[in-house]
């Protein structure tokens, strides 16, 4: 009966020894945790930095024409190739011209008839004026003059009718009013179309150059103006605007500001900025959404890598700095904008300040760090430059 308790005692002793063995590394790790945290550090220095503001926008055609018929008739042909470039005056559709040709011929005949009656009316009026008082009364003279005026008026009326008939006949060939790209036809040969119909036959869109309408928050514009007024930022001579397409490609070309709206949208609180871009390859199409980077000026500021900063809900950013004893202190500053992978900060930091750029999640207030000189490359990756 005594063997069993002895056996249990040996098992408990063995388990206690194993627990001590497992606790040993844990205790060692805990003590090691008190050692200084190895962290990459970047020293900040003021420099001339372009202040870039990110905006979103949508492309819009510089001009767009919906093609509609100006006369009634049957579509007899579609002349253009959908998607092709057309010039102003190029034919797009034809409407059966036979009835309009007949109207033109009739108007021409009426003009010839009116012109034929004019010489007789002129001769009668001249003769009656010579014979006035010798068998020709003044009433006869007045009537002859009226007849002459009516003959001349008939010619003018016939000329106007002829011009109208010629215009209507010309309108049976529907042409493009602008240079651009002709869209897919919305009608077919044999369809009856009418003058002034609501449905367009097709649309011609001018794509080069093209507009991009950017939306800028009114508060953002006020902040920019305040920075310029305070001297924190030099506005320069003009805005430099580049855009990134929906596939992430940076568009090869910079825009020219054509107009800035004078009112703020009551629904979005934004101001519209219309920018013109050259578009020879037609990469930008109307309706396409783009992201823009607008360089609003230059500032004497610090560049803080974005991976080293935490963006706060109020728009400010928090960074970890090291004091002379390599202890971490959190500093919150307000960025003036961004440049590539960095925030632009003009105030709140001193020249030469050291900020932590990696292991930021392991840092807390007062953490002692083992600083290692580092830099952030163009891809936003931290690279150590010292030991």
NORHU-V259596 format. One record per residue. NEAR is the number of other ideal C-beta (glycine too) atoms within 10 Angstrom. Layout:
# NORHU-V259596
near
NEAR
NEAR
This chain:
# NORHU-V259596
near
4
6
7
8
9
9
10
10
10
10
10
10
10
10
10
10
10
10
10
10
9
10
10
10
10
9
11
10
9
9
9
9
8
7
9
12
17
13
25
23
22
22
13
19
10
16
11
9
22
17
26
21
22
12
21
13
24
14
22
15
18
18
13
15
18
14
20
16
22
15
19
17
21
13
20
14
12
18
14
20
9
11
9
9
17
19
10
12
10
15
14
19
23
17
22
16
18
12
15
21
14
12
17
21
13
13
21
15
12
18
20
12
12
20
15
11
16
14
10
12
19
15
12
18
19
12
13
20
13
10
13
14
9
6
7
15
12
10
8
15
19
12
14
21
15
12
17
20
12
13
20
16
11
18
19
11
14
19
15
12
18
20
13
13
20
15
13
21
19
15
17
21
14
24
18
20
12
15
16
22
18
22
18
8
19
13
18
8
12
8
14
13
19
13
12
8
13
7
11
16
20
21
17
26
19
19
22
16
16
23
22
24
15
24
17
22
15
14
12
17
17
10
16
20
13
11
20
16
9
10
10
16
24
14
14
13
6
10
18
15
25
17
25
14
15
9
6
7
10
11
19
9
16
15
25
13
14
12
12
14
14
7
8
16
12
6
6
11
12
19
18
17
23
17
25
16
22
15
20
9
11
12
17
22
13
15
8
16
11
20
16
22
19
23
18
25
22
16
24
13
26
25
20
24
22
17
14
23
22
14
12
11
5
7
10
15
19
14
25
24
17
21
11
6
8
16
14
21
13
13
14
13
18
15
21
24
27
18
17
13
15
21
22
20
25
22
11
15
18
9
9
9
18
19
23
23
23
21
15
18
7
13
18
10
9
11
18
13
22
11
18
16
13
20
14
22
10
7
7
12
12
18
11
13
10
10
5
